[in-house]
């Protein structure tokens, strides 16, 4: 784990002292060297002195004095894993319940705007993701059966609530891209160069005019098909958004959701821990957090290299989506252990979000292009839109590699 540069951390930063700085190579070595802390499987079990065992009692067997109850050994810094993890989960549970109350208030018929309900739904998903991610990363510290069940239910809820927002954002993105493409010059083919040098006069020969005719014709066809393509996308994605909205309302009124809300309400007051966790130091959290970070670094190493990248190969998107999910888990683990998000990964996370949005928008354009009996101009506009979004995918990958702060992890050994 890497400590943020700003001194706003209020939770403990390490066992037996502070961790090295975020860019120091000793930081990860110190985490890897941390061994298991106090409070193993037998922690919390009272121990009594057995007469006749070890040193004899002063008063003889008839006057043996029972030994004092042995409490789990506290870490040397006096901070336990429970004291760090429990407040974080309880705080996120309180935010979840608060957002749920606001969502119910703004979902009333009197709230015609719906913006309050949308903001409350985003906050609800935010808390659900953080709770679910923390339950996944720190499963060894928590009651495993409880953590697995609640994590599954929160993932279901977060996915249901995210669909409506995703369809709305996808439609806005595609319509904006269509507007820009139809009002500007078509993007040049990959690997081509302009026919004239910078500063040179444009050619006026018949051959030059003939060469420019296909481009002008393509712009004309795109202008005709862009409006129809936009209308088709709006019909399809609006219908999908309406269905997602109905599914979200149905889910929020189901018994399954009420069971999730009850479980989160209990979490706000009590965090079930695994046996033997009570009394353990913060190394019990550092170890799974370090594993989450190592999974992220391994996923980044496994990303396709620039030389083998294929912008129109959707099969390569899966590795990038996986890196995005692992980066999110690492962010949440960083928040738990160090009390704040890792600022050096903000740019990389934003690039992966843009990559996901562009990839999904390209898939939506391709799906619309497969609609039966559409006009050739509409199909052409959707094809250009798909190509534009795949170029956005490639651009997001380049931004990620530029903003990724740990360059050594970008090249596999």
C-alpha positions in Angstrom: 0.0 0.0 0.0 1.2 3.5 -0.8 0.4 6.4 1.5 -1.1 9.5 0.1 1.1 12.6 -0.2 -1.2 14.8 1.8 -1.2 14.5 5.6 -5.0 13.9 6.0 -4.7 10.3 7.1 -6.4 9.7 10.4 -6.2 5.9 10.5 -3.0 4.0 11.3 -0.6 3.7 8.5 1.4 0.6 9.5 2.1 -1.8 12.3 4.9 -0.7 14.6 5.3 2.7 12.9 4.7 4.5 9.7 5.1 3.0 6.3 7.7 4.4 3.9 6.6 7.0 1.4 4.4 6.1 -1.6 7.3 6.1 -4.0 9.8 4.3 -1.9 10.7 0.7 -2.9 11.0 -0.1 0.8 7.2 0.3 1.2 6.2 -3.0 -0.4 9.2 -4.8 1.1 8.0 -3.7 4.6 4.5 -5.0 3.9 5.9 -8.3 2.6 8.1 -8.8 5.6 5.2 -8.3 8.1 4.5 -11.7 9.6 1.2 -12.8 11.3 0.3 -10.7 14.3 -1.0 -11.7 17.7 -4.4 -13.3 18.1 -4.3 -16.6 16.1 -7.0 -19.2 16.1 -6.8 -19.5 19.9 -7.0 -15.8 20.6 -9.7 -14.8 23.1 -9.8 -18.2 24.8 -9.2 -17.9 28.6 -6.1 -19.7 29.8 -5.8 -20.8 33.4 -2.8 -22.1 35.3 -3.1 -25.8 35.8 -1.9 -27.0 39.3 1.2 -29.2 39.1 2.2 -28.0 35.6 5.3 -26.0 35.1 6.6 -24.2 38.3 4.9 -25.4 41.5 2.4 -23.1 43.2 3.6 -21.5 46.4 0.7 -22.7 48.4 0.8 -26.3 47.2 -1.9 -28.1 45.3 -4.6 -27.4 47.9 -4.0 -23.7 47.7 -3.3 -23.2 44.0 -4.4 -19.8 42.7 -6.0 -19.8 39.2 -4.0 -17.7 36.7 -5.5 -14.6 35.4 -7.5 -14.6 32.2 -5.2 -14.0 29.3 -6.5 -11.3 26.8 -5.4 -11.4 23.2 -2.1 -9.6 22.9 -2.5 -6.1 21.5 -0.2 -4.9 18.8 2.7 -2.7 19.8 1.1 0.4 18.3 -2.2 -0.3 20.2 -4.4 -0.3 17.1 -6.3 -3.4 16.0 -7.6 -4.4 12.7 -11.1 -4.2 14.0 -10.6 -0.6 15.1 -9.7 0.2 11.5 -12.0 -1.9 9.4 -15.2 -1.7 11.5 -15.5 2.2 11.4 -15.0 2.2 7.7 -17.7 -0.4 7.0 -20.0 1.2 9.5 -19.5 4.6 7.9 -20.3 3.2 4.4 -23.3 1.4 5.8 -24.6 4.7 7.3 -24.1 6.4 3.9 -26.0 3.6 2.3 -29.0 4.0 4.6 -28.9 7.8 4.3 -28.8 7.6 0.5 -31.7 5.1 0.6 -33.8 7.5 2.6 -33.0 10.4 0.2 -33.9 8.1 -2.8 -37.3 7.3 -1.3 -38.0 11.0 -0.6 -37.0 12.2 -4.1 -38.8 9.3 -5.8 -42.2 10.6 -4.8 -44.5 11.8 -7.5 -44.1 15.4 -6.3 -40.4 15.4 -7.3 -40.9 15.9 -11.0 -37.3 16.7 -11.8 -35.9 13.4 -10.8 -32.4 14.8 -10.3 -32.5 14.2 -6.5 -33.4 10.6 -7.0 -30.6 10.2 -9.6 -28.0 11.7 -7.2 -29.3 9.5 -4.4 -29.0 6.4 -6.6 -25.4 7.3 -7.4 -24.6 7.7 -3.7 -26.3 4.4 -3.0 -24.2 2.6 -5.6 -21.1 4.3 -4.3 -21.6 3.0 -0.8 -22.7 -0.4 -2.1 -19.5 -0.7 -4.2 -17.2 0.2 -1.3 -18.9 -2.2 1.1 -18.9 -5.0 -1.5 -15.2 -4.4 -2.5 -14.1 -4.3 1.1 -15.9 -7.5 1.9 -14.1 -9.1 -1.0 -10.6 -7.8 -0.2 -10.8 -8.4 3.6 -12.8 -11.6 3.6 -10.2 -13.4 5.7 -10.7 -10.8 8.5 -14.5 -11.1 8.4 -17.0 -13.9 8.9 -16.6 -15.5 5.4 -20.2 -16.8 5.0 -21.7 -13.5 6.0 -19.2 -11.5 3.8 -19.8 -13.7 0.7 -23.6 -13.4 1.0 -23.8 -9.7 1.6 -21.2 -9.0 -1.1 -23.2 -11.0 -3.7 -26.4 -9.1 -2.8 -24.7 -5.7 -2.9 -23.2 -6.5 -6.3 -26.7 -7.4 -7.6 -28.1 -4.2 -6.3 -25.3 -2.0 -7.6 -25.6 -3.6 -11.0 -29.4 -3.1 -11.2 -29.1 0.6 -10.2 -26.2 1.2 -12.6 -27.9 0.1 -15.8 -30.3 3.1 -16.2 -27.4 5.6 -15.7 -25.2 3.6 -18.1 -27.8 3.7 -20.9 -28.4 7.4 -20.4 -24.7 8.2 -20.5 -24.1 5.9 -23.5 -26.9 7.7 -25.5 -25.5 11.1 -24.7 -22.0 10.1 -25.7 -23.1 8.6 -29.0 -25.3 11.5 -30.0 -22.6 14.0 -29.2 -20.1 12.0 -31.3 -22.5 11.8 -34.2 -23.0 15.5 -34.1 -19.3 16.1 -34.2 -18.7 13.6 -37.0 -21.5 14.9 -39.2 -20.4 18.5 -38.9 -16.6 18.0 -39.5 -14.3 16.3 -41.9 -14.3 12.5 -41.8 -11.4 11.0 -39.9 -8.6 10.0 -42.1 -7.8 6.3 -42.5 -5.2 4.9 -40.1 -1.7 5.1 -41.5 -2.5 7.6 -44.3 -0.7 11.0 -44.8 -2.1 14.2 -46.2 -1.6 14.7 -49.9 0.1 18.1 -49.5 2.8 19.4 -47.3 2.0 21.9 -44.5 2.0 25.4 -46.0 1.7 24.2 -49.6 -1.1 25.5 -51.9 -3.9 23.0 -52.4 -3.8 21.2 -55.8 -6.2 22.4 -58.4 -5.7 19.7 -61.1 -8.4 17.5 -62.3 -6.8 14.5 -60.6 -6.7 16.2 -57.3 -10.4 17.1 -57.6 -11.2 13.6 -58.5 -9.3 12.3 -55.5 -11.3 14.5 -53.2 -14.6 13.5 -54.6 -15.0 10.3 -52.5 -14.3 12.2 -49.3 -17.0 14.8 -50.2 -19.4 12.1 -51.1 -18.7 10.3 -47.8 -19.4 13.5 -45.9 -22.7 13.9 -47.7 -23.8 10.3 -47.0 -22.8 10.7 -43.4 -24.8 13.9 -43.1 -27.9 12.1 -44.4 -27.4 9.0 -42.3 -26.4 10.7 -39.0 -29.9 12.0 -38.2 -31.4 8.6 -38.9 -28.7 6.8 -36.9 -29.2 9.2 -34.0 -33.0 8.5 -34.1 -32.3 4.8 -34.1 -29.9 4.9 -31.2 -32.3 7.1 -29.3 -35.1 4.7 -29.7 -33.1 1.6 -28.8 -31.2 3.1 -25.8 -34.2 5.0 -24.5 -36.2 1.8 -24.5 -33.3 0.0 -22.7 -33.1 2.8 -20.2 -36.9 2.6 -19.5 -36.7 -1.1 -19.0 -33.7 -0.6 -16.6 -35.6 2.0 -14.7 -38.6 -0.3 -14.3 -36.3 -3.1 -13.2 -34.6 -0.8 -10.6 -38.0 0.2 -9.2 -39.1 -3.4 -9.0 -35.8 -4.4 -7.3 -36.1 -1.6 -4.7 -39.6 -2.8 -3.8 -38.7 -6.5 -3.6 -38.2 -8.6 -0.5 -34.6 -9.3 -1.7 -33.8 -5.6 -1.5 -35.4 -5.3 1.9 -33.2 -8.1 3.2 -30.2 -6.3 1.8 -31.2 -3.1 3.5 -31.7 -5.0 6.8 -28.3 -6.6 6.5 -26.7 -3.2 5.9 -28.5 -1.7 8.9 -27.1 -4.4 11.1 -23.7 -3.7 9.6 -24.0 -0.1 10.7 -24.0 -1.3 14.3 -21.9 -4.5 14.3 -19.3 -6.0 12.0 -19.1 -9.8 12.2 -15.4 -10.8 12.4 -13.7 -14.1 11.7 -12.8 -16.2 14.7 -9.4 -15.2 16.1 -9.5 -11.8 14.5 -10.2 -9.8 17.6 -7.0 -8.3 19.0 -5.0 -8.8 15.8 -2.9 -5.8 14.6 -3.3 -3.9 11.4 -1.1 -6.4 9.6 -4.3 -8.5 9.3 -5.5 -5.8 6.9 -2.2 -5.0 5.3 -1.7 -8.5 4.0 -5.0 -8.7 2.0 -4.5 -5.1 0.8 -1.1 -6.0 -0.5 -2.5 -9.0 -2.3 -5.1 -6.7 -4.0 -2.3 -4.4 -5.1 -0.2 -7.3 -6.5 -3.2 -8.5 -8.4 -3.6 -5.1 -9.9 0.1 -4.9 -10.9 -0.1 -8.3 -12.5 -3.2 -7.4 -14.5 -1.4 -4.2 -15.8 1.6 -6.3 -16.8 -0.7 -8.7 -18.7 -2.3 -5.9 -20.8 -1.7 -6.2 -24.5 1.4 -4.3 -25.6 1.1 -1.3 -27.9 2.7 -3.3 -30.7 0.1 -6.1 -30.5 -2.9 -3.8 -29.8 -5.8 -4.0 -32.2 -8.3 -1.2 -31.8 -11.1 -3.1 -33.5 -10.5 -6.3 -31.6 -13.2 -6.3 -28.9 -11.7 -9.4 -27.4 -8.8 -7.4 -26.0 -11.2 -5.2 -24.0 -11.7 -7.9 -21.3 -8.2 -7.5 -19.9 -8.6 -3.7 -19.6 -12.0 -4.1 -17.9 -10.4 -6.5 -15.5 -7.7 -4.0 -14.7 -10.3 -1.4 -14.1 -12.1 -3.6 -11.5 -8.9 -4.5 -9.8 -7.9 -0.8 -9.6 -11.2 -0.1 -8.0 -10.6 -2.8 -5.4 -7.1 -1.4 -4.7 -8.6 2.1 -4.2 -11.1 0.8 -1.7 -8.4 -1.2 0.2 -6.3 2.0 0.2 -9.2 3.9 1.7 -9.6 1.3 4.5 -6.0 1.0 5.5 -4.7 4.5 4.9 -7.9 6.5 5.3 -7.9 8.2 1.9 -7.8 7.3 -1.8 -4.4 6.9 -3.5 -4.0 10.3 -5.4 -1.4 9.0 -7.9 -3.9 6.6 -9.4 -6.6 9.1 -10.1 -5.6 9.8 -13.7 -5.2 6.1 -14.5 -8.6 5.2 -13.0 -10.2 8.0 -15.1 -8.6 6.7 -18.3 -9.9 3.2 -17.6 -13.4 4.6 -17.0 -13.2 6.4 -20.4 -12.0 3.1 -21.9 -15.0 1.2 -20.6 -17.5 4.0 -21.7 -16.0 4.1 -25.3 -15.9 0.3 -25.6 -19.6 0.0 -24.6 -20.6 2.8 -26.8 -18.8 1.2 -29.8 -20.7 -2.1 -29.0 -24.0 -0.2 -28.9 -23.2 1.4 -32.3 -22.4 -2.0 -33.8 -25.5 -3.5 -32.4 -27.6 -0.7 -33.9 -25.9 -1.3 -37.3 -27.1 -4.9 -37.2 -30.8 -3.7 -37.1 -32.6 -5.4 -40.0 -33.8 -3.3 -43.0 -32.0 0.0 -42.2 -31.0 2.4 -44.9 -27.5 2.2 -46.3 -26.8 5.8 -45.2 -27.8 4.9 -41.7 -25.6 1.8 -41.6 -22.7 3.9 -43.0 -23.1 6.5 -40.2 -23.2 3.8 -37.6 -20.1 2.3 -39.0 -18.3 5.6 -38.8 -19.6 6.1 -35.3 -18.3 2.6 -34.3 -14.9 3.4 -35.8 -14.8 6.7 -33.9 -15.5 5.1 -30.6 -12.9 2.4 -31.2 -10.4 5.1 -31.8 -11.5 6.6 -28.4 -10.8 3.2 -26.9 -7.3 3.3 -28.3 -6.8 6.9 -27.1 -7.9 5.9 -23.5 -5.4 3.1 -23.5 -2.7 5.5 -24.5 -3.7 7.9 -21.7 -3.7 5.1 -19.2 -0.1 4.2 -20.1 0.9 7.8 -19.9 -0.7 8.3 -16.4 0.2 5.0 -14.9 2.7 6.0 -12.2 4.6 2.7 -11.9 6.3 2.4 -15.3 8.2 -0.8 -14.4 4.8 -2.6 -14.1 3.9 -1.9 -17.7 6.4 -4.3 -19.2 6.3 -8.0 -18.5 9.6 -9.6 -17.4 
